Amino acid sequence: MMKSTNKTLWTALAGGLILGAPVFAQRVDTFRAQIRGGGGDRGKCTIEVDVDGVAEVEIRGDEGRMRTLSGNPSVWRRMQCNQPLPLNPGEFHFSGVDGRGNQILLRDPASNRGTAVVRIEDPQSGREGYTFDIEWRGAGGSGFRGDGGVDRDRDGAYRGDVRWNDEIRFRGRGDGYFKDYRGPDDTLYDCEVSVDRRGEVSVTFQTARRSRLTFNGRLERFDRDFVVADMSGMGIRGSMEIRLNGHDRVNDISMSAAGRERFELRWHR
């Protein structure tokens, strides 16, 4: 009788642990804006997403990043702007347009290194579409010229020489993943980032297989806390985005490609 009771108890405990374990790992998806219309002194972006739980949407320049914090993975629908969000816009305004739950501006770009952060909380089960606008006046242009001498053409391409005369040396702990749709996935841990004065970039990750995943390439463009490099390694190539917090403290890294060579890499501290 005692053995039967113990077996029942352990079965119940195991079931409770399984039910209590998290079934969803935080997911980050990036999205490029469609730039339509002229620039000028007034800027506006309209963002549409589907959320089933809680998500945070970051807008910086012409890129959106959405983190699903709970619930089913959130989905991008649209991001349309008349110009990229500048680093230090004036008269910045946020307005929730549509959706059954809460939409809150957590951080405005002027106080958050050029990044606006919006939190969306959907209170009911099932996906719900959410739409919000961000508008600003002043600080016209892309905001990505900075020290790099880099600016955008009207079609969104970058022009000008990248005048880099600095160094980045970073080594730190974090976690992430590498999904190669032609082969096995891998988990990423510690990371090393090096950018020399010639603009040569090297990024290495420690993986769960106790091996090292290394990418090498050249700097394409940069801002005070945003670096983009053309990188290759492991038979793949693409643009790697490195976000900094301070001079050489790396916050997160992302890299992806679509089509036949599809892959996705995400890492954060």
N, C-alpha and C positions, 0 to 999 in steps of 0.2 A: 504493500500500500504506500509506503514511504517513497519507493522508487517511482511509482506512478505519479505521486504528488509532485516530486522534484522535477520529473520530466515535463509535467504540465506547466509548472512555474517557469522553467527555463524556456519553454516554447513561447509562453506569453511574453517574457522579457525580450526574447529575440525578436518577436513580432513587433513589440513596442519600439525597439531600437531601429528596426527597418522603417517603420512608419514615421519615426521622428527624424530620420536622417534626411538631409537636404537632397531633393531630387533635381535641383536645378543649379547649375553653376552660372555665375554672372556672365552675361553675354554683351559684347560690344559690337555694334555695326556702324560702319561709316557710309556716308552718302554725299555726293557732290551736287552742288546747287546748279540749276539751270539759270544762267544769267541772261535776262531779257530786259531790253530797255536801256536808256542812257544812264549815266552816273549822276553827275550833278551834285547839288548840295543835300538832297533828300534821298535817303535809302530805305528800302523795305524788303523784308523776306517773309514769305508765307510758307509755313511748314505743316505738313499733314503726316500723321503717323497712326498706326493701330496699336493699342495698348490693352493688355489683359493682366492687370496687376499694377506694379509701380515701375516707372522708368524715368531716367534723366536724360535730357537732350542737350548736348553742347553744340553751340554754333560759333565757329571761328573762321573768319575769312569767307571762303566759299565752300567750306566743309562742315558737315554735321556728323556728330558722333552720338549714338544712342546706347545707353547702358540699361539693360533690363535688370532691375534690382529684385523683383519678385514676380511670380506668375509666369505665364507662358511668354515665349520670346516676342518682343515688340517688333513691328515691321514698319519700315519707311514706305511712304506713299509719294510724297512730293516735297521738294524744297526749291522754291522759285524766288529769285532775288533780282532786283534791278542793278545791283552792284554787290561785291563782297562786303561783308561787315568789316569796317575799319578797326584798328587797334584801340583807338580812343575816341569813339563817337560822341557827339554832343546831343543833348536832348533825346536821350534814349528812352523808348517806350515799349512795353510789352502788353499784349492783349490776347486773352483766350477767346477764340471765336466759336468753337464748337466742341462738344463732348460732354458726357453725363457726369464726369468726375471733376476733380480739382486740377487746375493748372497754376503753378506758382513760379514766379521768377526768383530763383535762388541767388544768382549772382549776375550783375550787369557787367558788360565788357570793360567799362572804364575802370572798375575796381578789381578786375580779374584777368589782367594781362590780355585783354582783347577777346575774351571768351564769355559768351552769354550762356547761362545754365538754367534750364527750365525743368521743373519736376512735375510729372503727371501721375496722378493717383486715381486709378479706375476702381470703383467700389464694388462692382458686380462681376459675376462670372461671365466669361465670353468676351471676345474682342469688341472694342469700341473705337471708332474713328475720332481722332482729336485734331483740331486745327488751331494754330496760333500765329499771330503776326509779331514781328519785331520791326520797329521803325526808328530812324535816327535822323539827325540833321547836323551837318558840319562834319569836319574831318573827312572830306570826300576822297575818293580813290580807294584802292584796294587795301591800303594799310600795310602792304607787304614789301614796301620799298626798303625802308630801314637802312641799316648799314650795308646790306648786301647789294645795293644798286640794282635790285630786281624789281620789275614792274610787269603788269599784265597788258597784253594786247586786248583788243575788243573781243576776240574770239576765245579769250581765256588762256591763251598760251603765254609763256614767260619769255621775256627778252632781256637783253643786256648781259654784261659779264658779271659773274659772281666774284666779287673782290673779297676774298677771305684771307685774313691774316691773324689767325687765332688758333688755339688748340683746345680740344676737349679730351679729357681722360677720365673715364668713369668705370667703376666696378661696383656692382651692388647685387643684392638679393631681390628676387621677385618671383613671379610665376606667370605662366601663359601657355600657349599651345601653338603647334604648327600642324596644319592640315594640308597634306599633299594628296590631291584627289587621284593621283596616279600611283600612290603607294601608301604605306602605313603612316598614321598620325603619330605625333610625339608631344610630350609635355616639356615645357621649358622652365628652367629655374634661374640660376645666377647668370648675369649678363655683363659683358665688357664692351665698352664703346670707345673708339679712338678716332679723332678727327685731327689731322696734322695741319700745319700752316699752308700746305699746298692744296688742301681740300680733299686729300685721300682719306677715305672712311673705311673702318673695319669694325664689324659687330660680331660678337661671338656669344652663343648661348650654351649653357650646360643643360643637357637633356636627361630625361628619366632613364634613358638607356646607358647612362654614364659615358656618353660620347659628347662631342662638341660640334655644334652647328655654326658655321662661320660664313659670313657674307662680306664681300669687299666691293668697293666702288668709289665713286666720286661725288662730291657735293654738287647738288643742282641749284638749290636756293635755300635761304635761311632768313630768319627774323630773330629777335632777341631770345625767344625761347621755343623756336620751331625750326627744325632742320629737316630737309628733304634731300635724299641721296639716291643716285641710280646704282643699285646694288645687284650682285649676282653671287650665286653659290648653290651647291647641291643640284646643279643642272637647271636652275630657275633664275629669272631676272625680273626686276620690277623696281618701282619707286618705294623707298622705305622712308616712313615719317617718324621722326624722333622728337618727342616733346620734352623740354627741359623745365626745371624749376630752379632758376638761378643759372650761374655760368656753366657749370658742368655736372649738374645733378639731373639724371635722366628719370623722368616720370613714367613714360610709356613709349612703346614702339609698335608700329603697325606696318604691314606690308601684305599686298594681295594682288592677284591677277585673275582674269576671267577667261572663258573659252577653254580650248583644249589644254592649255598650260595652267589650269586653275589651281590656285593654292591660297591659303590664308594664314598669316602669322600675327599673333597678338601677344604682347608682354607688358606687364605693368608692375610697379613696385608696390 
